[in-house]
């Protein structure tokens, strides 16, 4: 009898640590995957195989969804067809715009993609909020804040102006983000999705290296995020880096959806783990913990762990 009770207690503790049934949210994150080539297809095949055992409600795309220039001519070949298996199984796609999505004249600075329903831009806006997961202890489990980081850089860093003409795009992105973040205490987890990483570490920047941290963007928005955002997912650099938390915020660089890039500094003191591997992220979220698995194109987990919920200010 005592042994049976001990087993029941251990099971109860395990459930509390991982989240009770119905009190969690599982989703995937992939960045820079819009090539339409065999490399992209291998990563998506690994995602589809993973989904069979660990189904997600949604998948987040961290930009550069259509290489090389966002031409709508390739929406089918580089997005709808490669993602068809996952979509047919019920995975809902939500996207962020990357710099490559905004180049071709027909892309209209990404507006053509934003207006295409299959990419999942909520309200057909280039920046939007998603409330996801169950209500736990009176709060929604998660809120995703998806930004158009290239437009931020255009407007506030390069001072070239916000030329985005997408329906519903904010004329003042900073004010909109401040308003969203003012409600952060209503959610257990606030998660930012941005194509450009606030932290990314490279040996060399440019053609032979990576892009590195988007310092101008970081200077703009990090003061707004402190104490209000828990996790940032970004792409842009074509590798994987799990960054040691900055100001209580966990950063992931997940730009290995198809292409790979040399130059990642995986031994930097602020990099908890890094790898030059094609990959996606599998995420399970509970009230107190974000569990993550970085999975490569062969379906192998090469990094995993948990992020504990940090207290809000």
C-alpha positions, 0 to 999 in steps of 0.5 A: 500500500505504501509503495502504491501511495509513493508511486501516486505521489511521484506521478502527481509531482511529475504532472505538476512539474510538466503542467496538468493536462489541458493546461499547456500549449505546444507549438513549433518555431522555424525561421528562414525556411523559404527556399523551396529546395530539398534542404527546406523540405528535409526540415519540414519532413522532420517537423511532420514526423515529430508532429505525429508524436508531439502535435502542435497547435500552431507553428511560428515562422520567424521571417524570410519565408520567401527567398530571395525577394518575397516575390508572390510568384513563389508563394505556392512553391516555397510556402503552401506546398512545402507546409501542406502536410502540416497544415492538412494535419491541423497546424495553424501557421502564423508568420513574421516578415523578414527582410527578404520578404520585402524586396521584390516590387510585387512583394510591396514591402511584404504587404502581398504576403501579409494579405495572403491568408495562408501565412497567418498574419492576424487581421492581415496586419504586419504586426499583431498579437495572438492570445493562445493556450488555456486560462490558468489561475485567471490568466491566459497562458501565452501571448505572442507579439509578432513584429515587423523588425525590418520596418522598425529598422527602416523607420527608427534605425536607418531613418528611411521612414516606414514605407509599409502600406499593409492594411492596418499597419501601425504608423507608430510602431513604438506606441503600439508596442508600448500599449501591448506591453502595458497588458503583459501582467494579464498573461503568464508568458509574453513571447516576442517574435522578430526576424532580427535577433536582439542578441546573436553572436558571430565572429565576422559579419557580412557575406562570409559571416553572420549578421550578429546582434541587431543593436539598433533595434535592441536599443529601441525595444529592449527597454520596453521589453524588460520585465514584460517579455519572457522569451524572444524568438528570432531568425536572420542568422542561419544557425541556432543559438540559445542565448543566456538570459539578458534582463530576465529574457530568454533569447533564441536564434532559430534561423536554420530552416533551410540555409546555413551560414558560417561565422556563428560564435558558439563559444561566446560567453553569452551563448549557452549553446549554439550549432550550425545545423538546419533545425526547428524548435519544438516548444511546450509551455506550462504556467511555470515552465517553457520546455524546448527541444531543438530538432535537426533535419534528421529528427535528432534532438541536439539541444533541450532544456527548460526556461523557468518563469521569471517574476514580472516587475 
